[in-house]
Amino acid sequence: MEKVGIRDLRASAAAVVRRAEAGQTTVITVGGRPVAQVGPLTSHGAERTLDELVAQGLLIAPRRAASATEASARGTITVWGSLRLDRLLREVRG
């Protein structure tokens, strides 16, 4: 894993992205301290990341699994500026 300072990243961003495309991960540093990383995307990256966060206890899994199609089947909800948030949530959650 290669480390690149923020100044060098500005000068060679295209090269860092090409390395990520080739499968290499690059750690970005600010003042010698690692702060970010650039790497290849995985095909199921978002799903795996959420599962990892749940496993690490950093994210709480939903109590009920409602798919996006179920949520869209309920239709849209019109919201007015004077509507209280707790009432809106109660209406959305059913």
Buried (B, 14 or more C-beta within 10 A) or exposed (E): EEEBEEEBBEEBEEEBEEBBEEEBEBBBBEEEEEEEEBBEEEEEEEEEEEEEEEEEEEEEEEEEEEEEEEEEEEEEEEEEEEEEEEEEEEEEEE
